[in-house]
Each structure stands twice: as C-alpha cells, then as structure tokens.
Amino acid sequence: MRRIGIDVGGTNTDAVLIEDGQVAVAVKAPTSEDVTGGILEAFMRLKATGGLSGERIDAIMIGTTHFMNAVVQRRHLTKVGALRLGMPASASLPPFCDWPPDLARLVEGGVWMVEGGHEYDGRPFMPLDGEAVRQAAREMRALELGSVAISAIFSPLDPSHERQAAAIVAQENPGAAITCSSDLGRIGLLERENAGLLNAALCDLARDTIAAFEAAIRGSGLDAPLFITQNDGTVAEAAQARRLPVYSFASGATNSMRGGAYLSGLDDAMVVDVGGTTTDLGQLRSGFPREANSVVRIGGVRTLFRMPDLISIGLGGGSHVTLEPLRIGPLSVGYRLPVEGIAFGGTRLTASDVAIAAGLIDIGDRSRVAHLDTLIRARVLDEAKRMIEESVDAVKTAAGDVPLIAVGGGAFLVPDRLEGVSRVIRVRHGDCANAVGAAIAQVSGEVDQVFRDLQRADAIAKAAALAADRAVAAGADRATLETVETEDIPIAYLPGNAVRVRVRVVGDVAASRDAPHRGS
Amino acid sequence: MTLREFTLHDIEALAVGAWILGTGGGGSPYLGLLNMRRLYAEGHRVALMPAAELADDDWVAAVSNMGAPLVGQERLTDSRTIARAVALMEEHTRYRFRGIMALEIGGGNSIQPLMAAAHLRRPVIDADMMGRAYPEAQMTSVAVGDLKPCPLTTVDVRGLEAVVERVPSWKWMERVSRKICVEYGSIASTCKAPRTGREVKRWGIHGTTTKAIAIGRAVREAQRAHGDPIAAILAVEPGKVLYRGKVRDVERRATEGFLRGRTLLEGSGDWRGAAMRIDFQNEWIVAWLEDQPIAMSPDLICVLDSVSGEAIGTETIRYGQRVTVIALPPPRVFLTPKGLEHVGPRAFGYDIEFKSVFEA
C-alpha cells in the first residue's frame, strides 16, 4: 500500500510518500503561482530520494487551502449571479442579505428573484416562472456573469425547479458555471444558498486549480488515480471536487488535524496549523476534527453543510507585517516568500522575516533582517502569540489547559508557552502533517434521497447499502466500510410514509483496483 | 407611561433567550432578527410597554406565525406578512390596536410582534400567552381563562387571506385554523382574537419579553467571558439541571401538521449509564429517565448545547450533539386543574399524573 499525499498551501507544497502506514519520504517545495510548478517540483524531489521507484503508487491525494484562502483574503473570486426561485416569499431577505458587506461587494454580480420553489409536501409553491428565469439569464449574460448560483425553496426535497432553471440558464448563457443549492444539501434556504454562492464564486479558481493538479501528475509521468481531500477528512474524485469546491474548503486544516493526530498518537488534543497565509485551529475528538453541528461561518458568511468546527485566522509565515500601527496579515506574500521576504532579498516585511531575525528558524539570510531590533521582534512575536491565544480560547469547550499539537510550515510562530495550553507538542514531520493527513484519508460514499413505502429501519438500511456501493465504486475497500452519519427526515402529507434519508459511509482506499478512476 | 425603546442588542438577546424558552419548538428567531436588523437599518424603531399600563378598554393584537418551523427555514420570514395579518384584523373588526403582543414568547414568534410593530408604529406589550412555545391554539393562558377564541386572521405571503369568524371553542379554532395553515403550505401569519387591556392584565403572562432578553443576555455574556452559560441561565432563572449527555438517536414523524418523535440520550458525568428519552410534539413534552417520567409539560424542558448554552430544537437535534437538559418553572396559570387540562401530560396523550420538577 503506497500513497502520495500532497498539500498545496499558499506558501509551500508538501508531499509525503506513505508506505504501510509509515512516512517513507517527506519533501517540501515552494508553491508556485501556476500551482503546477510547485507540485512538479515536489514530485521531482520525491523522485530524487529514490522513494518512487519500485512498486506502483496506489493513489495520489491532494489537499489544498486555496479555496478557503480565496474567501478569507477576498481574492480570485468570481462575480456571481444569484437566482432564487421562491417569490413572492422571502423578498425581504434577498440573497447576500446576511453577508459581510466587503465580501458581498466582490461577489454579488446581481440578484434575481423569480417565482418557483416547492412546498414541504412536494406541491409546487409557485409554478416555475421560466420566462423570468430566461430574462434573468439574458441579463446575466449582458453583465458577463459567467457563474450562476441557483437556489429554490425546498430544493433538497425536490430539486426539479433548480434543474429546470439551470437548463434555461445554460441555454441562454452557454459555458456559464452553474451551482444548484440542492447539490449542497441541507434544509435552510439562506445557509444553503450562501454555500451555493460561495461555491459559484470559486468556480474559476476550482477549474484552474484542479486542471493544474492533473497536468502536474501527467507531467511527472505518474500513473495513479487522483483524489481531492474533503472537509470531513475523506477524499473525492477530481471531477466532483471541481464542481463542488466548497466541499474541499477546510480540507487543508482537516488533513493537518488528522495528520497531527496520526503523527502524535494523540486522539484528543487541540491542533494549531500555521501555514504561509492562514492559521487554523480545531479540536480533535477520537482522532477526527470535531464536526460543526450547526451553522459555520466562512469568511463571515453563514453556511450549513458538511464542515469541521474550526477557526481560521489570517496569520502565517508569509503574512505581511506593518509596524505603525502594528498589524500581522491577513494579506500574505504566500508562495512568493522566497522572493519578496526581506531575508530573501525582497522588500516586504513578513512574519517569517521577524522569526528569522529572532533565530526561531534558520532560512534565508539572517544578516538581511539584522536591522529588526529586539523591541520590534518582541512586539511582532507577542502579537502573533496574542492572536493564537485568542483563537485557542475561542476553540475551547471548557475552561482549563489543553495540550496543543503545533503543525504546519509556520509552526515556529507558536511559542512553547501559551496561556490556556498545558504543553505544546511538536512532532516529526509536523511541517507536512497536512500531506500526511491527505495520504491517510479514506473514501466516502453518500446517499441523500427520498424513500417511500418503507419502514424507517428498512429505508435507512437501503440507503446504507447504496452508500456502501458508492464508496466501493469510488475506490473504497468494502471490508473496511463504516457508517459515520445517518439522518432521516420524514416528509409530511406525502403518501407512503415518505422519508428523506442521508447516510454516509467511509472506508480505506482499496489496495489494488482493477479499474482505477482517473482524475478527469 | 413607560415606553422603553428596544436596542438592537436587546433584540439580539431576545432571539437567544426566546429560542431557549421555545423548549425545542417555536422555530429559530434568526430570520426575524435579520428582518429587524434590516428594519432598524432603514430607521424603524420599536418600543416595549409593560402590560400593567394598558387601559382596561384598550385593544391588543396577539400575533404569531403558525406552522412548521422547517417551512419557515425555507420560505424565510417577511416582516410585512405579519403586519398584514394585524392590518387585516383592524379592517375586519374596525378596532384600533393600542399595542401588539406575542402569542408565544418561545422561538421565532417572540420577534413577530416586533416586526408588526415596526411597520404599524405601535408598541410591543411585554407579555405573552404561553410563557414558552406550545403546538396548539388551546394551549394558552387565554384559553385556560375561557376567553373568546375568535375571530382570527390568517395570511399567506402569496396574498391568500382568510378570517375565521366564528368557532365555539379553542379546540375548534385549532382544527379550523390548522387546516387553513396546512393548505397554505404549513405556514401562516396569524392575528389571534383581539384582547382588551383588562383581559391582558388578568390573563396575560407578564414580563416574558423582558425575561427572554435577560436569559439571552446571560448566555451571551457567559460566552464572551468563557464562563458556563448554563450556570449563567440558572443564575437569572430558578431552573434545575435534569441531565447531561450525548444524543444517541432521533426519531421523527410528521403527522397532522405536527412533528412528533423522540430523542434518546446517553448520559455522561453523574448520568453515565442512565439513558434519557425525551418525547416531543414540536416541543419537548415528557423526559423519561430509565423509563420513569421525570419532567413533563407544563414544566419547561430545555435541551441546550452543553458548550454554547444555546437551545437545540426538535427539528435540528442530531446524533452526537453534547447536550444539557434543564427544566424551568412553568407559568402559574397552567398549574391549576383547568390549566393542566389544557397543557398537562394528558393533553398530549400521556396517561400520567403531572408532577413538577419543582415540587419538594
């Protein structure tokens, strides 16, 4: 069993080769602007160690913080046309109504609300106003909106209006990327719609990013199926990940936490993952990140879908540092650290420059940052400490000190003593814990559909069997499957005891497969 | 007369406290809160008036959204719909309302009078008729007092409007209005039978808006200070912790316009090894510890997130959640034999004698 796990961060691309559960090789390469360069470089460095010779590679798992970074930093976002099917209901709370104003300004390309949607019992709420949808699509085209997010009342129970509207939008606006909120699932129009709007805002970035991953694998002469890691610590095939980038939102942080647990042997601890651009904090429970049971805010937007319970702040090794007034991040030089950082001959003062001056890490040219005096170093490092302590406190579920596993390439910014922390644990390969977490990720299969004329237990059993088949088709080993989530919602007034069942199962990637799925 | 203007902070705290008083039902107040933020941003303001200051011959509108909270999460809430239900009642009766009060302080219905009040420029009366949330029209203090149940206006956001002019009893009002509500799609904005100032002073449950704000503020302040929000609630309300544990299973079925079912909990700490089951009909109705009923309506059974202290609803409770179950004392009007007839365990089909958690 040999797998490559890769994490593409804003600053570094980490790669590990895992053999029989052990980290055989770990390498690090700077993330490049085109992404491909960094991955190619990582593959080359892996090859250079001799580790890739011999037996075949069973799978390549890639995790990335790119999509989350884009939202947090308000960068690389695509303007979205929001189309809601539900008038005359909901008019006082239009799409984007609870977004932070700065993000809404960047993403909102226009709002169209037309009649449509369904009732709780499956009847149409209003007939879909196809003409109004067509008109909206034309206006979107006139505004050159290439990405459209469609939401409809009760679309998780009946997605037909969203699908019909998507077909009309596709006719009028060929080539537009279309996100339907029903693909993201849960009941709660605003939160589901918000997840859809974020997904739509990321469509260009997702397409370019995953194409670059595929090109890098081909360019390295590797032949193994590509998986993209997901919010819950499992992996999805590339095609699905490209369509639904929000499901990869927190995968970088999730993988770091899973990797931190794996490498430290601790199942119940807090994990802080300091990357080049962001710092993520979360709590491990039995080796998995605690899952958010309710609304999760992403870049200030309320969403409700499958997410770990995390805090993400704009602190990393590449974070811009300004001294008057003192401020770290959220902007970051990211992968350009080895060019733009002062210790590397650049002109932009970063958190890493300060750490280098303080002797916390030995990279770049320390003499170039010698002008940063003790007072400046202390002020900046204290500010980083304060930011981390504040987040540790926010993640905590009870008073009292907790062990903290510090991972990620920027872990040198985490001091050994922190308020509220019993001890700071650093692990071997901790700087590539997210690549380790990616490499050990499992495959999931999910079913979310309405069953009729079945008892509750039978409906759940049937859904579980379907989910298991899907997991196996996606590359899981049937013998290792485990049900991790079961939820059923009865649908009133429909004949035949209609019940909506969602079941998710996970299992290990099968060691050898007759027909490997290509990431295409 | 003492009118106190709500600040947005008050309304945010009201949303948190009302969700807790919702005892699992009543729907989340979030959407009402969003509407209020928008209305306040547009310059609307709403004031609170103590019930004691009503004149005997004032008229008061009692409002609520009726139906399944799940539907509200999809159709959202438009502040104009509830205002329209009140306006329709004024058109129908030719009364001019002095103020607007909540039918139920529990859940999203706590914000409904504020939305109507903002559009119609009237004060909100600091009282309600349940002191919590309940699923049916006859489960109110005014029904216990045998006050007149009609007329009632119902409004659907699509412009459907109906007035229930005459019914002989609260039970009939429940049956007829629920049928209308189901046809609307299981949600309707309603203005209940107009109440006189005298009736509100005699039968209203007073001070519940203020109480919800106090509970909400306690939770928020504890969260900010990383204190124990549940202890903070018990510091402002004479409640009792019934159980701590984790959700093991939830079973739901939707029948006759209600969400019925039960949730099973497995205990932790002092309750390790002891299973709790809580039955619900929209709201938490009876809590069983090792198959013995230990808390039941009209005592308020509140299932709270053990960490945040915020309420968890019967529609959203999920496997794995860490919860603390507390009981809060019920309004006294429900403890009389007549009160228990309306909201005691037998009113929900349980053949058990009511025994309060708060009896010595």
Interface residues (C-beta under 8 A of the other chain):
Chain A: G86 P88 A89 S90 A91 S92 L93 C97 D98 G117 E119 Y120 D121 R123 F125 M126 I153 F154 I187 G188 L189 L190 E291 N293 S294 D393 K396 T397 A398 A399 R456 E485 T486 E487 D488 I489 P490 I491 A492 Y493
Chain B: L31 L34 N35 R38 A68 L70 V71 Q73 E74 R75 L76 T77 D78 S79 R80 V157 R158 G159 V182 G185 S186 H226 E251 R252 R253 A254 T255 G257 D305 V307 T316 R318 Y319 G320 Q321
